[in-house]
Amino acid sequence: MSSLFKNDQPVGFTRIVGDNSTFAWICDVYVHPNFQGRGLGKWMMECCLAHPICKVHIKLLATRDAHGLYEKYGFVRKECMMLRGAGE
């Protein structure tokens, strides 16, 4: 997990879960609404994808918004996923 601060105030964070071999799941890319539109989400995505844990074959993320941002980094929308649990 990485956090982004302005002075002592948190303004964003990212979280990646992976096995360092096959997959990496970018769980969160969050920028506080007061700091959106400044390129911080793009910068955090670049940092995520440059991280060694993301140097794997399969990278996934699930999102309700910001599809355009993620598509710029090669992610494509797929409807072949099964889900059980919260958010069903």
C-alpha positions as CSV (number, residue, x, y, z in Angstrom):
1,M,0.0,0.0,0.0
2,S,1.2,3.5,-0.9
3,S,-0.2,6.7,0.4
4,L,0.0,10.2,-1.0
5,F,0.1,13.2,1.3
6,K,0.0,17.0,1.1
7,N,1.9,18.2,4.1
8,D,0.5,15.9,6.8
9,Q,-2.9,15.3,5.2
10,P,-3.6,12.1,3.2
11,V,-4.9,12.8,-0.2
12,G,-4.7,9.5,-1.9
13,F,-3.6,5.8,-1.7
14,T,-3.1,2.7,-3.8
15,R,-3.1,-1.0,-2.8
16,I,-1.8,-4.0,-4.8
17,V,-2.2,-7.6,-3.9
18,G,-0.1,-10.2,-5.8
19,D,1.8,-13.4,-5.7
20,N,5.0,-12.0,-7.3
21,S,4.7,-14.8,-10.0
22,T,1.4,-14.8,-11.9
23,F,-1.0,-12.1,-11.0
24,A,-1.4,-8.6,-9.5
25,W,-4.6,-7.1,-8.3
26,I,-4.7,-3.4,-8.1
27,C,-7.3,-3.1,-5.4
28,D,-7.5,0.6,-4.8
29,V,-6.5,3.8,-6.6
30,Y,-8.1,6.6,-4.6
31,V,-7.6,10.4,-4.8
32,H,-9.6,12.6,-2.5
33,P,-12.2,14.6,-4.5
34,N,-10.5,17.9,-3.6
35,F,-7.3,16.8,-5.3
36,Q,-8.8,15.1,-8.4
37,G,-8.2,16.5,-11.9
38,R,-4.5,17.2,-11.2
39,G,-3.0,14.0,-12.7
40,L,-2.4,12.3,-9.4
41,G,-4.5,9.2,-10.3
42,K,-2.4,8.9,-13.5
43,W,0.8,9.3,-11.6
44,M,-0.3,6.7,-9.0
45,M,-1.2,4.2,-11.8
46,E,2.2,4.7,-13.4
47,C,3.8,4.0,-10.0
48,C,1.7,0.9,-9.5
49,L,2.5,-0.6,-12.9
50,A,6.2,0.2,-12.4
51,H,6.3,-1.7,-9.0
52,P,7.9,-5.1,-9.1
53,I,4.8,-6.8,-7.9
54,C,3.1,-5.8,-11.1
55,K,5.7,-7.3,-13.4
56,V,3.5,-10.4,-13.9
57,H,1.4,-11.8,-16.7
58,I,-2.0,-11.0,-15.3
59,K,-3.0,-7.6,-13.9
60,L,-6.6,-7.0,-12.8
61,L,-8.7,-4.4,-11.2
62,A,-12.4,-3.9,-10.6
63,T,-13.9,-0.5,-10.7
64,R,-17.2,1.3,-10.8
65,D,-15.8,4.4,-12.3
66,A,-12.7,5.9,-14.0
67,H,-12.7,3.3,-16.8
68,G,-11.1,5.8,-19.1
69,L,-8.1,6.2,-16.8
70,Y,-7.5,2.5,-16.6
71,E,-8.0,2.0,-20.3
72,K,-5.1,4.4,-20.9
73,Y,-2.9,1.8,-19.1
74,G,-4.0,-1.2,-21.2
75,F,-6.9,-2.5,-19.1
76,V,-9.9,-3.6,-21.0
77,R,-13.5,-4.2,-19.9
78,K,-14.5,-7.8,-19.6
79,E,-17.7,-9.4,-18.5
80,C,-16.4,-12.9,-17.8
81,M,-15.9,-12.6,-14.1
82,M,-17.7,-14.5,-11.3
83,L,-18.1,-12.9,-7.9
84,R,-19.4,-14.1,-4.5
85,G,-19.6,-11.9,-1.5
86,A,-20.0,-8.1,-0.9
87,G,-21.3,-6.1,-3.8
88,E,-23.2,-9.0,-5.5
